[in-house]
Each structure stands twice: as C-alpha cells, then as structure tokens.
Amino acid sequence: MSQTPVARLQDVTKRIGGRTIIDRVSLEVYPGEVFGFLGPNGSGKTTTIRMMVGLMAMTSGDISIGGHSVKREYPKAASQVGAIVENPEMYKYLTGYQNLVHFARMNPSITRQRIDEVVKLVGLSGRIHDKVRKYSLGMRQRLGVAQAIMHRPKLLILDEPTNGLDPAGIRELRDYLRQLAQEEGTSVFVSSHLLSEMELMCDRVAILQKGQLIDIRSIRGETGTAAKEAGEALFEVDHPDAALGILQGQGSARIVDGLLQLTADRDLIAETNKRLVEAGIRVYGIRAKTKSLEDQFLEVTGGETVG
Ligand SMILES: Nc1ncnc2c1ncn2[C@@H]1O[C@H](COP(=O)(O)OP(=O)(O)OP(=O)(O)O)[C@@H](O)[C@H]1O
C-alpha cells in the first residue's frame, strides 16, 4: 500500500531482565483498516500495545502514530490514539451518558453532538441513560469504545476486546468496528488469541509468536475463511544467482536447493516471473506453497486449542 500509515512500528524491541519479550517487531497500520494482532497467550501482544500507548518504554526501535514518534513527541502521538488496554474505568452508579459527559470534560473540543454521535456509532442509543451497573459486559465495552473515540483519534487500540463476549457480542463488536473504520476513517488495532475472531473482524492480521512477528496477511471477505494468499513461491530458473541479482530489493528472495525462493502472493508471483523473463532468465517452472492463515497459526500454537 502506498498510503501513509497511521501507525508504524519499526524494529520495536523490549528486553526485561535480560529476556527479549518483543524482538524487532515492524508493522504498519493504514487509514481505515481493522488490523488484527494475533498471538497465543504470552506471545507479547499486551507488551507491544503498552509500548504503543506509551505505558511502557521501548528498549530499542520506534513507534510513530499519525507521523509522531511515541518516544520524541509523546503528547502529539498520544492525542491521535484512543485505547482500551485494561478494563475501562467507568462509574457504575452513573449512566452511560453521564460517564461520557464526565470524560468529555477533560477535552473541551468534545461537544454534546459528538457524544451523541459516538453513542449511536457503538449502538448504545437505546440504553445510554441506564446506569452502567445494569450494563452487560458487551455494553460496558461499547461504552469504553465510545469514550476512547470521542476525541476522533486516528487509531483505536483494543487489547483482547472479545474476552468474555458471547458470539452475538463478538458480531456486534465486529459491526461497529467496521462502521468506525468506514464512517470515521479510524484505523483499529485489535489483539486476540483467537484466529476465528480475527478472521471475522480484520482486514489484515499479523501473527506474533514469542515476541517475533512471523507473518502479516490480508483477509479477504467476511466469510470466516482465511485467504490462501502469500506463501513460499519456488522458481526453477536457468541461472538462480543471476535471477537473485535481478530481484535485489525484493526482501525475501533467496536460493534454496538451487531454486529461487521468495514469499509472494499471486500478483507478486506473476510480477516476478515477468521481471525475470524480461531480464533474459529462462523460467522452467513455478510452484507456490501457500499456507492458510489457519495452518500457520496452528504451527505457532503447536496445534493446541487456545481459548
Ligand atoms: N513486566 C514484566 N516483567 C517480566 N516479564 C514480563 C513483563 N511483562 C510481560 N512479561 C512477559 O512477557 C511475555 C509477553 O507477555 P504479554 O502479556 O505481552 O503477552 P500477551 O501476548 O499479551 O499474552 P496474554 O494474552 O496472556 O496477555 C510473557 O512471557 C510475560 O511473562
């Protein structure tokens, strides 16, 4: 994508007590996309998010939000983020609306009209004047999201928002996150340890394993099936070394057992083939070893059922 990213993580690393918890994680989140951060428990999702919102310092690397470095321009970066990292603090004896008015006081730019708008967006209009103590978990969470987006952040970060929600609650969450992305152009960064939920909610998913990012994938459609997209493509060519030279800059290209191997989706396979042929390389065969997101996630989790 050629758009300017809303969030950019560059080689983000966190070491605690000599242990590397997050290891050179790099990724970009684009305007209006719902980006999933998928990994088994303990893989480092929360730690990464804590660094993104400035709750924890990085050991090295950098994160920018809306073009502002979290390290060097924290107030500017923070103003572009809305997040629910731990359970949102809400006053249970107040109504949902009173809670929002209370939080809006801290930011004079938030008007009553804006409050009404976010209430509608998260689907709480009918119950916003009920006391929060009467709310279900899903409703409390929606109120938390309403609070987090009142100041029109470019990026909304949600850490494991589906925890404890029933399937209907998850579907609702998916619907209003999508709406948020579409109507307000807000990008959403959402973590989960459940692949099935990520497939329902996200445009792209990054898989984190033991603090390392092992893949970033697009998800096509909302049918619950992961696109069999990027994978290893093997090119059988007459001069592998020359072919590798031609593909300089195509990050993943390497030679394996005399074959030119690279990570590519269908378009990139076609494009690579064209480049090679045009450069005078003879291509005898192309094999694509695509792995579904599910295959890959099962490898990461060792086939264990997580949940
Ligand atoms: N302050 C800390 N000191 C030492 N180790 C930590 C600290 N914070 C996190 N860790 C370790 O870092 C690893 C990643 O933790 P993290 O909570 O980020 O994972 P997670 O993917 O969010 O998992 P979960 O879904 O279980 O919260 C874990 O092994 C955890 O024990």
The ligand as an SDF file (V2000), in Angstrom:
LIG
                    3D

 31 33  0  0  0  0  0  0  0  0999 V2000
    6.8870   -6.5280   33.4550 N   0  0  0  0  0  0  0  0  0  0  0  0
    7.2720   -7.7420   33.0470 C   0  0  0  0  0  0  0  0  0  0  0  0
    8.3250   -8.3610   33.5880 N   0  0  0  0  0  0  0  0  0  0  0  0
    8.7340   -9.5700   33.1580 C   0  0  0  0  0  0  0  0  0  0  0  0
    8.1440  -10.2470   32.1750 N   0  0  0  0  0  0  0  0  0  0  0  0
    7.0850   -9.6940   31.5860 C   0  0  0  0  0  0  0  0  0  0  0  0
    6.5940   -8.4110   31.9710 C   0  0  0  0  0  0  0  0  0  0  0  0
    5.5310   -8.1100   31.1970 N   0  0  0  0  0  0  0  0  0  0  0  0
    5.3560   -9.1570   30.3700 C   0  0  0  0  0  0  0  0  0  0  0  0
    6.2990  -10.1110   30.6050 N   0  0  0  0  0  0  0  0  0  0  0  0
    6.4340  -11.3790   29.8760 C   0  0  0  0  0  0  0  0  0  0  0  0
    6.3970  -11.0920   28.5030 O   0  0  0  0  0  0  0  0  0  0  0  0
    5.7260  -12.1000   27.7810 C   0  0  0  0  0  0  0  0  0  0  0  0
    4.6430  -11.4860   26.9480 C   0  0  0  0  0  0  0  0  0  0  0  0
    3.6060  -11.0120   27.7590 O   0  0  0  0  0  0  0  0  0  0  0  0
    2.3000  -10.2830   27.2300 P   0  0  0  0  0  0  0  0  0  0  0  0
    1.3960  -10.0530   28.3930 O   0  0  0  0  0  0  0  0  0  0  0  0
    2.7050   -9.1170   26.4350 O   0  0  0  0  0  0  0  0  0  0  0  0
    1.7060  -11.3750   26.2720 O   0  0  0  0  0  0  0  0  0  0  0  0
    0.2790  -11.4360   25.5990 P   0  0  0  0  0  0  0  0  0  0  0  0
    0.5010  -11.9220   24.2290 O   0  0  0  0  0  0  0  0  0  0  0  0
   -0.4320  -10.1570   25.7710 O   0  0  0  0  0  0  0  0  0  0  0  0
   -0.3990  -12.5640   26.4080 O   0  0  0  0  0  0  0  0  0  0  0  0
   -1.7700  -12.5760   27.2120 P   0  0  0  0  0  0  0  0  0  0  0  0
   -2.8110  -12.7000   26.1740 O   0  0  0  0  0  0  0  0  0  0  0  0
   -1.6220  -13.7980   28.0590 O   0  0  0  0  0  0  0  0  0  0  0  0
   -1.7990  -11.2970   27.9950 O   0  0  0  0  0  0  0  0  0  0  0  0
    5.2180  -13.0910   28.7970 C   0  0  0  0  0  0  0  0  0  0  0  0
    6.1030  -14.1870   28.8320 O   0  0  0  0  0  0  0  0  0  0  0  0
    5.2700  -12.3180   30.0960 C   0  0  0  0  0  0  0  0  0  0  0  0
    5.5170  -13.1950   31.1640 O   0  0  0  0  0  0  0  0  0  0  0  0
  1  2  1  0
  2  3  1  0
  2  7  2  0
  3  4  2  0
  4  5  1  0
  5  6  2  0
  6  7  1  0
  6 10  1  0
  7  8  1  0
  8  9  2  0
  9 10  1  0
 10 11  1  0
 11 12  1  0
 11 30  1  0
 12 13  1  0
 13 14  1  0
 13 28  1  0
 14 15  1  0
 15 16  1  0
 16 17  2  0
 16 18  1  0
 16 19  1  0
 19 20  1  0
 20 21  2  0
 20 22  1  0
 20 23  1  0
 23 24  1  0
 24 25  2  0
 24 26  1  0
 24 27  1  0
 28 29  1  0
 28 30  1  0
 30 31  1  0
M  END
$$$$
